[in-house]
Amino acid sequence: MNTPDVLVIGAGITGVTAALALAEAGISVEIIDRYGPAAMASGWTLAGVRQSGRDPAELPLAQAAVAVWRELDRRLEADTGYRQTGNLRLARTGAEVDTIRALVADQRAAGLSLDLLSDLADVRAIVPGLSDVVRAASWCASDGQADPVATVNAYLDMARKRGARASMGENVQELVVEGGRISRVVTDRRGLSPGAVILAAGTQVNALLKPLGWTIPLRRPVVTVLRSAPCEPVLSPVLGVANADMAARQEASGQLRVTSGAQDGDGPLIEREGRPVIRPVAQRVMETVATVSAVLPAFARVEIDSIWAGALDLTPDGLPVIDRLPGLDNLVVAAGFSGHGFGIGPVTGPLAADLALDHVPALPIEPFGIGRFAIDIAPAPLTMHG
Ligand SMILES: Cc1cc2nc3c(=O)[nH]c(=O)nc-3n(C[C@H](O)[C@H](O)[C@H](O)COP(=O)(O)OP(=O)(O)OC[C@H]3O[C@@H](n4cnc5c(N)ncnc54)[C@H](O)[C@@H]3O)c2cc1C
């Protein structure tokens, strides 16, 4: 098949959910990834599935995504590790208490059910092992977590079952424009002429957009991630903090997976055994251990199984781009998820698929237009994690 109706570039959560939506609609679809499924952010991620702390523009997507997550294992005939264990966002200082209080009021007004836990005893009723630096928290019981690699693979497997073709280890090098359309896609192996293209290339999106005269103004800060060996159950929900300088969850295996905040610096991407790698920095690792252990002292005693770093595709307003590229009818961009694109993945790929098929998107996507970057936007605070 050299001419799929739709070609999806990138097999992260965004690309695989788009591919399945298209395959289920009976569209011939091919998905290409330079490295393989979940090779970048969708593998590096913490993988919290949260609605709390979302920008109002993203909240409808996050709420719709939770409805999809609840049915996902059955639909994909696989174990995605999704568990609706809740999200606790902690306040450690007076200023953070104010932040959490405002967050709860705003999000309730926007229609999300979440509570303010204003003393430590209430927070410890959910996570007994928290230290006494914690002063308050928001609690969203309908948030959750999943296994990111299992989820991406489950989507990809089902897309294949539904007829999608997956070409892994193939690098898209150029999108060729003719007559206001992408007429040809050139990879390191061949040329293709799909009817439409969905570009879901995460942090790498601008490499293919720039030659077309567009760039998404992305910063690519790095997040340090540590994963422990399996240990005693200490953490049921996903933990975040008001200023987003750490997050944590305990996987079904018992392994604690903890992340730093976004750390400035564009960590160089290298390749190791055919996979993209950003090397973690020792100072950042030590800071992450200290920050996490200060709220969850049990973390200081665990055995560390692995450490890695992951880059974010952070836009100026912290919102993604889900849009057709102006002037190019058959190119849809879905990128810039700014540190919180995993949880909403089950709806963002299908929204990109709607655009590729010229359907009215199933959810409001006006805030995610690429044209908004033509004007100056004040940088948004980072709200990733969980
Ligand atoms: C450390 C960390 C913690 C996070 N925590 C959370 C969280 O708790 N909750 C949450 O919702 N989100 C979280 N995020 C964000 C979330 O993981 C990402 O927003 C999401 O995974 C992005 O998915 P994607 O498919 O858009 O991009 P990616 O997963 O990066 O996928 C892009 C794919 O495109 C491929 N590609 C790129 N260029 C080419 C090319 N030229 N040819 C072929 N293939 C190409 C890459 O190989 C890659 O596989 C976190 C991110 C990180 C890094």
The ligand as a Gaussian input file, in Angstrom:
#p B3LYP/6-31G(d) Opt

LIG

0 1
 C        8.706000      13.263000      32.010000
 C        7.336000      13.552000      31.479000
 C        6.225000      13.486000      32.335000
 C        4.950000      13.688000      31.814000
 N        3.859000      13.501000      32.642000
 C        2.608000      13.543000      32.107000
 C        1.474000      13.181000      32.883000
 O        1.582000      12.805000      34.045000
 N        0.247000      13.240000      32.302000
 C        0.071000      13.643000      31.007000
 O       -1.063000      13.706000      30.525000
 N        1.136000      13.971000      30.238000
 C        2.394000      13.927000      30.755000
 N        3.480000      14.237000      29.981000
 C        3.265000      14.679000      28.607000
 C        2.895000      13.538000      27.692000
 O        3.705000      12.410000      27.938000
 C        3.052000      14.026000      26.246000
 O        2.305000      15.231000      26.084000
 C        2.539000      12.998000      25.259000
 O        3.127000      11.737000      25.489000
 C        2.859000      13.481000      23.843000
 O        2.507000      12.458000      22.954000
 P        2.751000      12.669000      21.399000
 O        2.250000      11.441000      20.743000
 O        2.147000      13.973000      20.990000
 O        4.327000      12.830000      21.225000
 P        5.469000      11.717000      21.403000
 O        5.075000      10.688000      22.385000
 O        6.742000      12.444000      21.649000
 O        5.504000      11.006000      19.991000
 C        6.068000      11.591000      18.859000
 C        6.607000      10.467000      18.018000
 O        6.960000      11.004000      16.739000
 C        8.081000      10.301000      16.257000
 N        8.725000      11.140000      15.262000
 C        9.221000      12.385000      15.415000
 N        9.734000      12.838000      14.262000
 C        9.546000      11.864000      13.344000
 C        9.864000      11.737000      11.951000
 N       10.477000      12.739000      11.289000
 N        9.553000      10.594000      11.326000
 C        8.929000       9.581000      11.992000
 N        8.611000       9.655000      13.291000
 C        8.916000      10.778000      13.958000
 C        8.922000      10.083000      17.505000
 O        9.825000       8.998000      17.331000
 C        7.874000       9.836000      18.570000
 O        7.653000       8.454000      18.801000
 C        4.780000      14.049000      30.456000
 C        5.895000      14.150000      29.613000
 C        7.155000      13.890000      30.108000
 C        8.334000      13.964000      29.175000

